Amino acid sequence: MDNIYNDKRIFFNEGNTLEYDFRLKQLKNLKQSIQDNESSIIEALKLDLSKPIFESYTGEIGIVYEELNHAIENLKKWMEIKKVSTPLYLQPSSSYIYPQPKGIVLIISPWNYPFQLAISPLIGAIAAGNCIILKPSNKATNTEQIISKVIKSCFPKEYISVLEGPGSEVIDPLIKSYKFDHIFFTGSIPVGKNIMRLAAEDLTPITLELGGKSPVIVHKDADLDNTAKKITWAKYYNAGQTCISPDYLLVHQSIKEDLILKIKGYILEYYGKEKRDNLSRIINQDRFNRLTELIKQGKIREGGEYDLSFKYISPTILDEINLDDDIMNEEIFGPILPVLDYEDISEVEEIVNLNHYPLALYLFTKDKNLEEYIIQNIRFGGGCINHTLSHLINPNLPFGGVGYSGMGQYHSKYSFDTFSHEKSILKSPGKLEPNFMYPPYTDTNLKIARKFMK
C-alpha cells in the first residue's frame, strides 16, 4: 500500500494530470477498454447477479458510455477558468475561478450495480484531474475482477489502481493510514457513518451516496395502467436491488385494489414462469435469508415464492402492513413491494417522514397543486413525477441524497465539480487602487466605504 499511495502522490505532484489533453486521452482510453471487455463485463454480471443482458447493458454499461461521452464532449468547457464580476470598490481588479483537482481520491463502490457505480464516479475523478484508488465491492467478485482488468489495461498503476479483497479488511486500515484528498462512498448508511468517522480524523472531504426508503405515491387521479407499468418496471429492475427503487407503495384507498390488480398483470407479463430470466437474482445467501424473513410480514397478494439454490425470489406484493413492522423500518433492497393506503394527503407526509429523508420519491398524479405541494414539503434526494428511476439517467441532473440518504452529488458536470476544488483568484494591477481601504482611518474613509458598501 505504501508504494500504491506514494507513487500516486508523486505522479500527482509532478503535474501529470493537469492538462486537458492528458485527461481527454484517459477518458477515451477507459471507453476503449470497456468496449474491448464488454462481453466479459456482461458475463461477470451474470455470474454475480444473474442480470439479464438488457439490464447489464442499460443499467451498467450503457449508462457509463453516456457518462463518458458527455465528459469527453464537455471536458474543455468544464476546465475553463471562469471570469466573474468584481465589485466597484475593488476596481480595477479582475476575479477568476480556477477549477483544480483535489489530489488523490478514494472511490468505494457497492455490489448492486458493481460496474456502473464504480466507473461512473471514476469518470468524474479522471475528468477533474485526480489520481485514484478504486475499491469495488468484493461481494460481486467476478465484476470486481473484470474492473481490475479494465483499469490495468489502460492506466499506469501510479495513476489509477484497483484494490481487490474484502472491504472490511481493506477500507478501514486504508483510511486510517493514508491522507486522501476526497473519499467517495456508495453503500449502506451504517458503513457510510463509519467511513465518515474515519475521514473526520484528517478532515477529509467526503461524498456519501446512501439509500433509504423511497416511496412511490399514487393519487386517485393517476393513470392506473401507465402507473402500474412504471412501478412494476422500477421495483423489480435488478430484483429491487437498486438504491432508488420504489421501496413501498402509498396509494389512495379509492384505487388501491385496481392498482394492485394492474401491477399483478404486469408482473405476470414481465416475469411470468416462462420469463424468469428477466429477473436478476439476490446477491448472496445472507441477503436472501433476510428478504425471505421480510416476506413473512403482512399478507402476500402476489408472489412470495423463493428458491435458495438459485437465490431466486419472485416479484412480491405485500398488503396489510403495519408501520412498525420491520419491513417499514429498513430499506428492503429486494423484489418485495409493501402496499399502504391513505385517504388524505397529510397522511402521506407523515408516513414518508417516519423514515427521513428518502433518496428518491415518485409521485403519480394529474394534480399540479399536489405535485408542487409534495416537492416543496417533503425532503428527498430527487425523483420523478409520473415516472420512476429516470431522473438518474439524465446527465444534466445532479444525483445525490439529503440527510440520511447521503451528502454531495455527482453525474457528469456534477461529478467534475465534486472532485474539483474551485480556487478563487483576484488579480490586481498593483496600482490605481482606492486608498480609502487603508489606515489611518478617517471620517472620509468611512463615508466612502458607506457609499460603496451599502
Order of alpha helices (4+ residues) and beta strands (2+ residues): alpha-alpha-alpha-alpha-alpha-beta-beta-beta-alpha-beta-alpha-beta-alpha-beta-alpha-beta-beta-alpha-beta-alpha-alpha-beta-beta-beta-beta-beta-alpha-beta-alpha-beta-beta-alpha-beta-alpha
